């Protein structure tokens, strides 16, 4: 909820220390007649719909005399209403709308499923203020208010999750605050289906498995994350994997995320000695398995040229629709660079069998 507040009601206070919210307090008149709180706030909060007020009440952002209430609560004289509203972003936090050719795979009034190509940054960050997916979304939704997830900065409207710059694949975008809340809960409850295809160095033992290693920032590098086998550092991270196609020195695996930590799949497989193929950050851009022959080395470097990024693709996303309750599932085929490298490795395997 992001209203522009009018303070004509002699508020007792209008401040707060929360970086995302500000607090406005309104005391009802000594002769206030009984009225539903949602109707009362509609007259006091500029351009805020009744449904948004009701949503804020449901989320516990509105209290009366310090107590949580329902939308049909009847106000009485002298009551103190406290309303928490999102702070307006600072000037430097406003997202600059930029026209962009978005690859939209599905859209309705509540959600959007979008394909993010490799190389596209998801949201602005330090030193990156333009050219991101969010800049493109800001242009696409000009004139419409997009929700911001709890704990997110204002420059991430609609985002309930993200994928790395050089990872390709599907993302779900929330278009309304109820959709944002519903999807965020699905991520929290691990009921979102997220499957990735990854080309890794080597061949892990078994046909499938689960990697359960905490992940946190690497104390030796501010741009990397690392796995903590002892479990006393970092955050819980769980990746389920299944072998799809072993190819001597690399393997195509399917990964299903139970959690969603930064660089999770990349860190987990790197910690097992099977970094993702062509992953510069986690040492997958070097020859990790194979022969010492010059011809083989040239073959691998040619593969690196075809796909100069980590071999990771968010292929499937499934979720419960926040409005209809329908279970939805979307799948995106591999992009050309990934397919090109797979084809070269398959040809290599075929030539070895002759």
RODO-2510 file (C-alpha; in nm, 4 decimals, decimal comma):
residues 354
     n   res          X          Y          Z
     1     x     0,0000     0,0000     0,0000
     2     x     0,1599     0,3287    -0,1110
     3     x    -0,0856     0,6140    -0,0473
     4     x    -0,0111     0,9822    -0,0505
     5     x    -0,1197     1,0851     0,2939
     6     x    -0,3197     1,3926     0,3858
     7     x    -0,2681     1,5024     0,7423
     8     x    -0,5825     1,7115     0,7825
     9     x    -0,7028     1,4973     1,0687
    10     x    -0,4673     1,6504     1,3294
    11     x    -0,2521     1,3387     1,3540
    12     x    -0,0751     1,2859     1,6811
    13     x     0,2374     1,1648     1,5017
    14     x     0,3749     1,0972     1,1575
    15     x     0,7147     0,9365     1,1923
    16     x     0,8881     0,6041     1,2304
    17     x     1,2275     0,4372     1,2270
    18     x     1,1354     0,1574     0,9851
    19     x     1,3311     0,2085     0,6586
    20     x     1,0431     0,0701     0,4511
    21     x     0,7404     0,2115     0,6328
    22     x     0,6288     0,5359     0,7902
    23     x     0,3694     0,5630     1,0634
    24     x     0,0710     0,7970     1,0549
    25     x    -0,1617     0,8236     1,3541
    26     x    -0,5123     0,9708     1,3414
    27     x    -0,7358     1,0200     1,6432
    28     x    -1,1092     1,0171     1,5857
    29     x    -1,3179     1,3193     1,6828
    30     x    -1,4735     1,3254     2,0337
    31     x    -1,8145     1,3223     1,8635
    32     x    -1,7299     1,0630     1,6004
    33     x    -2,0325     0,8595     1,4968
    34     x    -1,9869     0,4824     1,4531
    35     x    -1,8323     0,4013     1,1120
    36     x    -1,6435     0,1107     0,9626
    37     x    -1,2699     0,1731     0,9711
    38     x    -1,2202     0,0883     0,6018
    39     x    -1,4786     0,3499     0,5030
    40     x    -1,3262     0,6028     0,7433
    41     x    -0,9746     0,5609     0,5989
    42     x    -1,1002     0,5840     0,2408
    43     x    -1,1945     0,9461     0,3138
    44     x    -0,8577     1,0250     0,4731
    45     x    -0,6041     0,8441     0,2537
    46     x    -0,5697     1,0123    -0,0833
    47     x    -0,6323     0,7910    -0,3873
    48     x    -0,6222     0,4645    -0,1938
    49     x    -0,8881     0,2094    -0,2838
    50     x    -1,1019     0,0312    -0,0273
    51     x    -0,9549    -0,3042    -0,1326
    52     x    -0,6014    -0,1793    -0,0605
    53     x    -0,7099    -0,0515     0,2794
    54     x    -0,8686    -0,3881     0,3563
    55     x    -0,5517    -0,5644     0,2429
    56     x    -0,3425    -0,3434     0,4726
    57     x    -0,5755    -0,4264     0,7634
    58     x    -0,5425    -0,7990     0,6858
    59     x    -0,1630    -0,7659     0,6832
    60     x    -0,1656    -0,6010     1,0268
    61     x    -0,0570    -0,2585     0,9038
    62     x    -0,3541    -0,0866     1,0662
    63     x    -0,4283    -0,0897     1,4396
    64     x    -0,6772     0,0867     1,6658
    65     x    -0,5586     0,1760     2,0168
    66     x    -0,2661    -0,0586     1,9565
    67     x    -0,4823    -0,3603     1,8705
    68     x    -0,5260    -0,5473     1,5420
    69     x    -0,8746    -0,5147     1,3974
    70     x    -1,0868    -0,6310     1,1031
    71     x    -1,2198    -0,4263     0,8138
    72     x    -1,5694    -0,4134     0,9615
    73     x    -1,4483    -0,2738     1,2943
    74     x    -1,6665     0,0205     1,4055
    75     x    -1,4799     0,3290     1,5199
    76     x    -1,5849     0,5259     1,8279
    77     x    -1,4956     0,8746     1,9582
    78     x    -1,1372     0,9350     2,0695
    79     x    -0,9821     0,6209     1,9221
    80     x    -0,6217     0,6264     1,7962
    81     x    -0,5727     0,4762     1,4493
    82     x    -0,2175     0,3825     1,3478
    83     x    -0,1480     0,3251     0,9777
    84     x     0,1840     0,1978     0,8441
    85     x     0,2458     0,2916     0,4801
    86     x     0,5420     0,2295     0,2529
    87     x     0,7848     0,5163     0,2407
    88     x     0,8137     0,6907    -0,0928
    89     x     1,1454     0,5998    -0,2555
    90     x     1,4264     0,8509    -0,2503
    91     x     1,4958     1,0255    -0,5773
    92     x     1,7889     0,8001    -0,6523
    93     x     1,5727     0,4917    -0,5881
    94     x     1,3156     0,5646    -0,8575
    95     x     1,3422     0,3151    -1,1408
    96     x     1,3905     0,4792    -1,4793
    97     x     1,1437     0,3277    -1,7294
    98     x     1,3203     0,1931    -2,0374
    99     x     1,1564     0,0424    -2,3428
   100     x     1,2563    -0,3212    -2,3686
   101     x     1,1467    -0,6230    -2,5715
   102     x     1,0123    -0,8367    -2,2858
   103     x     0,9590    -1,2059    -2,3584
   104     x     0,6248    -1,2558    -2,1812
   105     x     0,5134    -1,6194    -2,1656
   106     x     0,1918    -1,5572    -1,9670
   107     x     0,0062    -1,2587    -1,8226
   108     x    -0,3254    -1,1816    -1,6523
   109     x    -0,4429    -0,9172    -1,4048
   110     x    -0,2487    -1,0740    -1,1180
   111     x     0,0743    -1,2334    -1,2404
   112     x     0,3172    -1,2401    -1,5292
   113     x     0,5588    -1,5161    -1,6284
   114     x     0,8579    -1,3824    -1,8171
   115     x     1,1624    -1,5362    -1,9847
   116     x     1,4897    -1,3696    -1,8882
   117     x     1,7663    -1,4146    -2,1463
   118     x     2,1261    -1,4655    -2,0328
   119     x     2,3162    -1,1427    -1,9735
   120     x     2,0174    -0,9408    -1,8516
   121     x     2,0494    -0,8078    -1,4945
   122     x     1,7236    -0,8454    -1,3011
   123     x     1,7228    -0,5269    -1,0937
   124     x     1,9306    -0,2108    -1,0399
   125     x     2,2190    -0,2334    -0,7966
   126     x     2,5473    -0,0695    -0,7099
   127     x     2,6769     0,0874    -1,0296
   128     x     2,3812    -0,0465    -1,2318
   129     x     2,0890     0,1956    -1,2625
   130     x     1,9595     0,1129    -1,6095
   131     x     1,9262    -0,1647    -1,8631
   132     x     1,7807    -0,4121    -1,6125
   133     x     1,4662    -0,6225    -1,6313
   134     x     1,3061    -0,3962    -1,3715
   135     x     1,3691    -0,0923    -1,5939
   136     x     1,1847    -0,2761    -1,8700
   137     x     0,8985    -0,3671    -1,6345
   138     x     0,8742    -0,0038    -1,5211
   139     x     0,8230     0,0997    -1,8844
   140     x     0,5719    -0,1779    -1,9518
   141     x     0,3646    -0,0859    -1,6442
   142     x     0,3909     0,2930    -1,6702
   143     x     0,1025     0,4554    -1,4887
   144     x     0,0324     0,1439    -1,2811
   145     x     0,1477     0,0902    -0,9250
   146     x     0,3525    -0,2266    -0,8796
   147     x     0,3870    -0,3999    -0,5415
   148     x     0,7144    -0,4364    -0,3529
   149     x     0,7845    -0,7484    -0,1460
   150     x     0,8344    -0,7161     0,2280
   151     x     1,2015    -0,6375     0,2938
   152     x     1,2750    -0,5364    -0,0649
   153     x     1,3939    -0,1909    -0,1653
   154     x     1,1571     0,0227    -0,3778
   155     x     1,3637    -0,0435    -0,6911
   156     x     1,2433    -0,4050    -0,7098
   157     x     0,8717    -0,3747    -0,7932
   158     x     0,6934    -0,6985    -0,8755
   159     x     0,9883    -0,9201    -0,7819
   160     x     0,9308    -1,2174    -0,5546
   161     x     1,2512    -1,3915    -0,6655
   162     x     1,5431    -1,3397    -0,9021
   163     x     1,7898    -1,5325    -1,1142
   164     x     2,1528    -1,4451    -1,1796
   165     x     2,2526    -1,2166    -1,4654
   166     x     2,4082    -1,4953    -1,6738
   167     x     2,1431    -1,7553    -1,5931
   168     x     1,8613    -1,7869    -1,8443
   169     x     1,5037    -1,8874    -1,7772
   170     x     1,1624    -1,8217    -1,6285
   171     x     1,0558    -1,5791    -1,3568
   172     x     0,7143    -1,5043    -1,2085
   173     x     0,6222    -1,1382    -1,1487
   174     x     0,3492    -1,0187    -0,9082
   175     x     0,1259    -0,7410    -1,0454
   176     x    -0,0801    -0,6702    -0,7308
   177     x    -0,0124    -0,6591    -0,3580
   178     x    -0,2367    -0,9617    -0,2850
   179     x    -0,0530    -1,1574    -0,5561
   180     x     0,2812    -1,0503    -0,4085
   181     x     0,1783    -1,1653    -0,0606
   182     x     0,0409    -1,4964    -0,1897
   183     x     0,3449    -1,5782    -0,4034
   184     x     0,5890    -1,4734    -0,1310
   185     x     0,4192    -1,7173     0,1067
   186     x     0,4511    -1,9957    -0,1501
   187     x     0,8237    -1,9279    -0,1745
   188     x     0,8469    -1,9232     0,2064
   189     x     0,6538    -2,2522     0,2317
   190     x     0,8659    -2,4112    -0,0466
   191     x     0,5568    -2,4911    -0,2548
   192     x     0,6885    -2,3142    -0,5655
   193     x     0,8229    -2,5615    -0,8228
   194     x     1,1590    -2,4443    -0,9578
   195     x     1,3618    -2,6737    -1,1803
   196     x     1,6886    -2,5899    -1,3538
   197     x     1,9040    -2,7593    -1,6137
   198     x     2,2768    -2,7442    -1,5446
   199     x     2,5836    -2,8734    -1,7242
   200     x     2,8428    -2,9627    -1,4611
   201     x     3,2012    -3,0816    -1,4726
   202     x     3,2428    -3,4531    -1,3988
   203     x     2,9867    -3,7104    -1,2965
   204     x     2,8495    -3,7163    -0,9407
   205     x     2,7881    -4,0516    -0,7757
   206     x     2,4458    -4,2053    -0,8206
   207     x     2,1504    -4,1221    -1,0404
   208     x     2,0103    -3,8599    -0,8044
   209     x     2,0769    -3,6971    -0,4713
   210     x     2,0238    -3,4064    -0,2350
   211     x     2,2807    -3,1432    -0,1441
   212     x     2,2106    -3,0012     0,2015
   213     x     2,4812    -2,7485     0,2827
   214     x     2,4401    -2,4053     0,4366
   215     x     2,5332    -2,1149     0,2109
   216     x     2,6653    -1,7726     0,3056
   217     x     2,9047    -1,5042     0,1895
   218     x     3,2577    -1,6212     0,1261
   219     x     3,4771    -1,4529     0,3906
   220     x     3,7608    -1,4394     0,1361
   221     x     3,5639    -1,2737    -0,1429
   222     x     3,2905    -1,0095    -0,1290
   223     x     3,1439    -1,1214    -0,4650
   224     x     3,1229    -1,4952    -0,3974
   225     x     2,9258    -1,7272    -0,1715
   226     x     3,0413    -2,0521    -0,0192
   227     x     2,9063    -2,3689     0,1408
   228     x     2,9530    -2,4390     0,5116
   229     x     2,9565    -2,8161     0,5732
   230     x     2,9385    -2,7818     0,9520
   231     x     2,6068    -2,5998     0,9364
   232     x     2,6964    -2,3394     1,1978
   233     x     2,7309    -2,0582     0,9440
   234     x     2,5271    -1,9292     0,6526
   235     x     2,1643    -2,0142     0,5784
   236     x     2,0003    -2,3496     0,5149
   237     x     2,0146    -2,4442     0,1450
   238     x     1,8760    -2,7617    -0,0121
   239     x     1,9160    -2,8680    -0,3764
   240     x     1,7732    -3,1922    -0,5189
   241     x     1,9378    -3,3182    -0,8370
   242     x     1,8833    -3,5904    -1,0956
   243     x     2,1220    -3,7174    -1,3621
   244     x     1,9878    -3,6670    -1,7139
   245     x     2,2837    -3,7309    -1,9425
   246     x     2,6424    -3,8252    -1,8494
   247     x     2,8969    -3,7289    -2,1160
   248     x     3,2332    -3,8564    -1,9867
   249     x     3,3778    -3,5332    -1,8523
   250     x     3,0583    -3,3323    -1,8075
   251     x     2,7016    -3,4187    -1,7052
   252     x     2,3625    -3,2673    -1,7752
   253     x     2,1619    -3,2642    -1,4521
   254     x     1,8217    -3,1387    -1,3474
   255     x     1,8144    -2,9452    -1,0203
   256     x     1,5106    -2,8680    -0,8084
   257     x     1,5415    -2,5932    -0,5502
   258     x     1,3875    -2,6392    -0,2087
   259     x     1,5372    -2,3104    -0,0923
   260     x     1,6509    -2,0079    -0,2909
   261     x     1,9903    -1,8839    -0,1735
   262     x     2,2172    -1,6624    -0,3811
   263     x     2,4135    -1,8720    -0,6353
   264     x     2,2725    -2,1856    -0,4673
   265     x     2,3157    -2,4401    -0,7472
   266     x     2,6508    -2,2936    -0,8490
   267     x     2,7872    -2,3031    -0,4939
   268     x     2,6493    -2,6465    -0,4090
   269     x     2,7986    -2,8240    -0,7099
   270     x     3,1255    -2,6339    -0,6829
   271     x     3,1557    -2,7487    -0,3203
   272     x     3,1284    -3,1106    -0,4400
   273     x     3,4024    -3,0642    -0,6977
   274     x     3,1568    -3,0426    -0,9886
   275     x     3,1353    -2,6708    -1,0749
   276     x     2,9029    -2,5588    -1,3493
   277     x     3,0578    -2,5613    -1,6947
   278     x     3,1928    -2,2171    -1,7968
   279     x     3,1181    -2,0648    -1,4540
   280     x     3,3936    -1,8063    -1,4166
   281     x     3,3076    -1,7118    -1,0586
   282     x     3,3246    -2,0679    -0,9247
   283     x     3,6164    -2,2040    -1,1312
   284     x     3,4083    -2,3779    -1,3954
   285     x     3,5734    -2,1819    -1,6779
   286     x     3,8809    -2,4040    -1,6601
   287     x     3,9266    -2,7620    -1,7800
   288     x     3,8351    -2,9600    -1,4701
   289     x     3,8022    -3,3074    -1,6236
   290     x     3,9382    -3,4770    -1,9325
   291     x     4,2565    -3,5482    -2,1226
   292     x     4,5750    -3,3483    -2,1654
   293     x     4,5641    -3,3616    -2,5437
   294     x     4,5765    -3,0315    -2,7306
   295     x     4,2808    -3,1281    -2,9477
   296     x     4,0621    -3,1811    -2,6381
   297     x     4,1732    -2,8519    -2,4870
   298     x     4,0811    -2,6689    -2,8075
   299     x     3,7436    -2,8444    -2,8113
   300     x     3,6644    -2,7267    -2,4565
   301     x     3,7765    -2,3698    -2,5250
   302     x     3,5539    -2,3635    -2,8320
   303     x     3,2653    -2,4620    -2,6049
   304     x     3,3556    -2,1764    -2,3687
   305     x     3,3362    -1,9366    -2,6630
   306     x     2,9908    -2,0593    -2,7571
   307     x     2,8649    -2,0132    -2,4001
   308     x     3,0821    -1,7654    -2,2058
   309     x     2,8562    -1,7934    -1,9001
   310     x     2,7578    -2,0541    -1,6427
   311     x     2,5604    -2,3401    -1,7996
   312     x     2,2447    -2,2878    -1,5965
   313     x     1,8870    -2,2487    -1,7175
   314     x     1,5666    -2,1999    -1,5127
   315     x     1,3546    -2,4352    -1,7208
   316     x     1,0380    -2,4870    -1,5128
   317     x     0,8379    -2,2753    -1,2707
   318     x     0,5127    -2,3876    -1,1104
   319     x     0,2902    -2,2097    -0,8592
   320     x    -0,0654    -2,1786    -0,7327
   321     x    -0,2421    -1,8845    -0,8950
   322     x    -0,2943    -1,6222    -0,6207
   323     x    -0,6497    -1,5422    -0,7335
   324     x    -0,8004    -1,8565    -0,8898
   325     x    -0,6152    -2,1178    -0,6841
   326     x    -0,5312    -2,3038    -1,0058
   327     x    -0,1980    -2,4823    -1,0161
   328     x     0,0053    -2,3390    -1,3039
   329     x     0,3253    -2,4699    -1,4608
   330     x     0,5475    -2,3226    -1,7316
   331     x     0,8497    -2,4633    -1,9136
   332     x     1,1096    -2,2907    -2,1319
   333     x     1,3399    -2,4830    -2,3685
   334     x     1,7149    -2,4342    -2,3553
   335     x     1,8533    -2,1236    -2,5293
   336     x     2,0740    -2,1518    -2,8369
   337     x     2,4103    -2,1166    -2,6615
   338     x     2,3311    -2,3973    -2,4154
   339     x     2,1966    -2,6183    -2,6966
   340     x     2,5086    -2,5481    -2,9021
   341     x     2,7411    -2,6641    -2,6257
   342     x     2,5291    -2,9728    -2,5553
   343     x     2,5428    -3,0668    -2,9219
   344     x     2,9236    -3,0388    -2,9254
   345     x     2,9569    -3,2613    -2,6184
   346     x     2,7156    -3,5166    -2,7633
   347     x     2,9203    -3,5269    -3,0816
   348     x     3,2338    -3,5715    -2,8718
   349     x     3,0793    -3,8677    -2,6865
   350     x     2,9616    -4,0181    -3,0150
   351     x     3,3105    -3,9920    -3,1691
   352     x     3,4685    -4,1651    -2,8679
   353     x     3,2314    -4,4624    -2,9019
   354     x     3,3342    -4,5298    -3,2615
***
